[in-house]
């Protein structure tokens, strides 16, 4: 694709169904590979990241068949995986690498996990440390970066207090706990996504929750850990993908958008609460529950946004949405300030630096800080179109495509195809809904 050009629009209107949720798709595919018998996963994510997960579990011996949004995975039980002769390639997906590391630590064979250049720069010590405590042997470049060489086996149960809030680390330890002789518990300093816990229960594994502590029992020792069984499951629409269209509709005053079948897990909806508190006209209709996950439809109308400060525990709940929220800053009354978000520097790109760089290219006033940034509001002047450098980061590319809709003149996104990591249809859908 190379560059993609975004022209200004007056509204975002019509109906949209976002792709299947990435986080849930990853987890369903991995647990289906560990389950006994076939699973049918409907509305599975179209993201390249989730395709990486499917290719990895297929290389480990699960039978995988894909027909558009339907994915069929046949597993042979928790001990049914087999070693891969080649390194398992997680592509750009940190979720694939970190969660699969937990599973591979419980296997009685050696594995190597690698990924693309961006993923090989992302820190893995945070997941390596607790898995080593459980008895796994893991080698990593500089003891922190992929490729990861993992030699697993029967693991020791662990009571792990996470030093930082991370759903991926929590999930890796819980998945490793399925292969431990006893109860593995994880306590988190701030609430994070609970998709792994809900997915485990959907596949038949009991999960104990007490405050911010989550526990599972080992499956492979016959001591009450339940049993993973193949299931027919539907993946809700991805709220983190829908956020770009919600933001676009809020930005443009004549907008009227209906988004169907969106996942509304309470650990993910902080972004809706925040946007509503800023004055966003957002309404949820027809909520429903399946397999522990809440879904519903969202109605969005063009709105005047106040802006505000994002800090503290809220940051962990908004980590994927922060790029879009920062890019909204220049269109709000008070601007947007993000604090306590140092984690953004070790995502697919240094997102703090990438946001500051590209906002300045469009004429925004930005103060970059070690753990976040301050973006001035409307009084600093209207943004103009510019050449955007997303640094290979899908969320940066999509955030600035949305900002371009409300800027003066054309905005060109370099390396635009990087959006396919999470939302291959993004630009096509944005163009379909834009009214000029």
N, C-alpha and C positions, 0 to 999 in steps of 0.2 A: 504493500500500500504506500509506503514512503510517507509523504506529507498528506494531511487531510485538512481541508479548509472549512472553517465554520463562519457563516455569514450571520449578521444580527437577525433577530426574530422579534415579533411583537407578542407571541403567545406560544405556549406548549399546551395543546388540547387533544382530547381523544382518549382512547383506552390503550392500556399496556399490560402485558403479563411478563414480569421479569423472568430470567432463566432460573433454574433450580438453585437453591442455596448451596454455595460452595462448601461452607463448613459442614453442613449436614451431609452433602454428597460424599465428601471424603470419608466421613465416619461410617456411613452406611456401607460403602464399598469395602472398607477394611474389615468391618465386623461380619459382613456377608462372606468374605473370604475365610474367616475363622469359624463360621457357623457350619452346622451339619445340614447339607441339602441345599436346594436352589433358593435364591432370593430374586424377586423382581422389584427393581427400583425405578419408579416412574417419575418423570419430570426431573431426571438427573441433570446436573449442571452441564452446560456446554463449554465451560471454561477449560482452557488448556491445562490449568493446574490439576483439575479433577481427572482429566485424561491421563496425566502423569501417574496419578494414584491407580487408575485402572490398569495401566501398563505394568506397574510394579507388582500389583497383586497377581496379575496374570503370569508374570515371570516367576512368581513364587508358587505356581501350581494351581491356583484357583482357575476355574473355567469362566471366562468372561465373554459375553456376547452383547453387542450394542446395536440397537436400531433407533437412531435419532435420540429421543429423550428417554427411551426405555433401555435400561441396562439389566442384564441377567447375569448373576454371579452365583456359581455353584462352589461351595466350600466343602471341605472334608474334615471339619472339626478343628479345634485349636491346635492339635498336633498334626494336622494334615498338610501344612505347607512344606515345600521342599526348597532346598537351596538353589540359587540361580548361579549359573556359570559366569554370567556377566554382571558387572556392577549395576545396581538398581538406580535408574536415572529419575530423580524427582523434578527435573526441569527447573522451573522458577518457584516451586512450591515449598515454602517452609513448613506448611502443615503436613504435607506428604512426608518430608524428611523426619520431622520431630515425632509425629505419631507412629510412623512405621518403625522408627528406632525403638520405641517401647515394645512393639510386637516382636521385632527381631531379637530383642534381648532374651525373650523366652523360648527361642527356637534352638534346637540341638544341632545347629549348623552355623557356619560362618557366612557373613554377608558384607557387602560393601555398598554404601549409599552415597551417591554423588548427585550433582545438579549442575545448572548452568553457572556462568561466571558470577552473576549476581548472587545466587544462592550460596556459592562457595565463599562469599564475603560476609555472610550473616552468622552471628554468634550461635554456637551450639553447646558451649560449655554448660549453659543453664539447664540443658536436658541431659547432657553426659553425666554430670555430677550425681544426681539422684539415681540414675540407672546403674552407675558403678556401685553405689551404696547397696543396691539390690543384688550385686554379684556378677553383673555383666562385665565383660572385657571389651573396652571401646578404645580404639586409637583414632586420633584426629590430627589434622595438620595444625601445628602450633597448639595442640591440645584444645582447640576451640572451633576449627573450621572443617567443613567437608573437603574431601571425602571422609566418611566415617567407616572404619572397619570394625565390625561387631561380631564377637563370638559369644553366643548366648548359652542358655541351658536353664536348669531349674533355678529359680530366683528366691531370694529371701524377701519376706514381707517388709514393708517400710512404713514408718510414720514420718511423713515429710511436711515440714513447714516451709512453704515457698517463700524465698526472700523477696520476690517481686510477683505481682499479679500477672499470670500468663495462662490462658486456657490451653495453649499447646503443651506447656510443661506439665500442667495438671493432667492432661489427657494421656501424655506419654507414660507417666507414672501409673495411672490407673490401668492402662492397657497392659503394661508390664506386670501389674499386680494380678492379672488373670493367670499368670504363669508362676505365681509365688505360693509357697506352702503356708497359707495363713491369710490374715487380713491386712491389706494395704490401705493406708489413709493419707489424704492430702488435705492440708489446711491452707487457705489462701488469705493474703493480707487485705484484699479487696475483691469484691464479687467479679467473676468473669463468666464468659459464656458457658452454659451447661449442656451443650449439645451432646457431648460424649456420654454424660450420665443418662440423658433421655434415650440416646441410641442404644446403650447397653440394656436398659430396661425394655426397650422395644424388641430387642433380640432375645430376651429371656433371662438376663442376668440381674439379680437383685442389687440395688445400690442403696447404701445407707447415707443419709444426709443429716448432719447435726450442726446447725449454724453454718459456719464457713468451712466445715470439715466434711469430706466425702470419702466413703470407704467401699471397697469391693473385696470379695473373697476369691481366692485362687480357684480356677475352674478345673485344673488338671489333676487335682489330688482327691477329688470326690468328697469334699468337706463342706457342702452346702453353698457352693458358689454359683449354683444354677447351671444352665446349659444354653449355649448359643445355638439357636435354630433358625433355619432359613425363613424369611418373611416376605410378604408383599407390602411394600411401603411406598408412599408418595412423598417426594421432597417438596417442601414449600418453596415459594419464590424467594429470591435472595434480596433481603432488605438493603444490604450494603450496595447492591447494584441499583435498586430502586431509588436510593438516596439521590443519585445524580439527576434523575428525572423529577423528583420532589423538589430539589433545589432549583432546577430550571423553571418549573412551574411557579414557584414562589417568586422568583426574580422578575418574571415578565407579567405585568399587571393584568392582562386580559386572559390569563391562562385558566383552564378548567380541565383537570386531568383525573382520570379514574385508573388506578393501578389494581389489577386483580391478583388474588391468590398470593399475598405477601406473607412471609414468615414474621410473626409478631411475638417471638419469644421475649419474655420480660428482660432477659440479659442483653437484648439487642435493641430495644425500643427507646433507649435513652436519647437517641438522636431525634426521634419524633417529639419527645417531651421538651427537648431543648429548643427545637425550631418553633414549637407551639408557644413556649414561654417568650420567644422573641417576637411573637405576633403573627406567626405563620398560620394560615387558614388550612388546617389539616384535620380530617375527620376519618375515623375508622368505622367501617360498616361490615356487617355480617361476620363477626368473629366466630371461629369454630376451632375444635381441638381434635387432633388425630396423632396417636403415638406420642403423646406428651407435648407435642409442638402446637402452638397456637398459630392459626393463619386467619387472614381476613382481607378485606379490600380497603384501599385508602383513596379518599377524595382530596384533591389539592387545588386551591385557587390562588391566583396571584395576590401577593401580600406585601405590605411595608414591614420590613424586619428591623428590629431595634439593634441587634447585636448583643455582645456580652462577653463574659469571661468564662473559659473552660479550664478547670483545674481539679486537682485532688483525685478522689476515687472515680469521678466521672470519666477521667481520661481513659482508663482501662476499658470502659464500656463503649467508648467512642473511637477507639484507636483506628479503625478502618475508615471512619467517616471524617476524621480531622482534616484531610486534604481538601475535601469538598467544603467543609465549614470555613476553613481559612480562605478559600477562594471566594466565598460569599462576602467576606469582610468588607471589601470596598463598596458593596451595594447596600450595606446596612447603615442605620443612623449613627450608631456609636462605634462601629468597627468590631472586630473580633480579636480577642487576646487568648492565646493558648499557653498554659503553664504546665509544669510537671510532666512534660511529654518527651523526655529525652529518648524514649524508645523509638520515636519517629526517625531518629538518625540511623537506626540499624534495620530499617525495613528494606523493601526492594531497591530503594535509593535512600540517600539522606534526605528525607522528605521535608525537613525544616529548611535546609539549604535550597532544595528544588522549589519549594513554595515561594520563598523569599525572592529567589532569582527571577522566576517567571512573573510573579506579581509586579515586581519592579519593571520588567520589560513592558507590561501593560499600563504602566504609569501609576501604580498604587504606591502609597507610602507605607513602608514596612520596616519594622525594627526586628532583626533576627537576634535571638537569644539562645544560650546553650540548651535550654529545655523547652523551647517554644518560640513564639513570635507574636508581635503586636501588629495588626493590620488596621490602618486608619479607615474610617467610614466615608460616607458620601461627600462630606464637606471637603475632602481632599481632592475632589474632582472625579470626573467620569473616566473609566478605563477606555483605552484604545486597543484595537487589534494589534497583535504582535506575532512574532515567530516564537513558538513555545518549544522548549527542550525538556521532554519528560524524563530524560535519563533512564529510559527503558522501563519506567514505572507506570503500570496501568492506571493507578488511581490519580496520579499527577496528570496524565494525558486526558482522562475523562473529566476531571475537575476543571481544567482550563478550556476544554471544549464547551462546557456549560457556561463558564465565565464569558467566553467569546460571544454567546448569544445576546448578552446584554451590553457588549462593548461597542464602540464606534469603529466601523470598518471591519475588515476580514481578519480572522485569527487563523494562523496556520500551525498545526500540530505536527512536529517532526516525529519520525518513527512511530506513526499513529497506530500501527498494527500491534504495539505492545498492549493495547486494551484487550486483546484477545486472551490474555492470561486469565481474565475473569469474565469478560463479556464480549464475545466475538461479534455480536449483532449490534453493539452499542451505537455506532455512528449511523447505521441504517435506521435504527429506531428513532434516534434523535432527529434525523432529517424528516422521517415520516410524520412526527408529531409537531414539528416546528411550523408555525404560521407566520408568513412574512407580508 
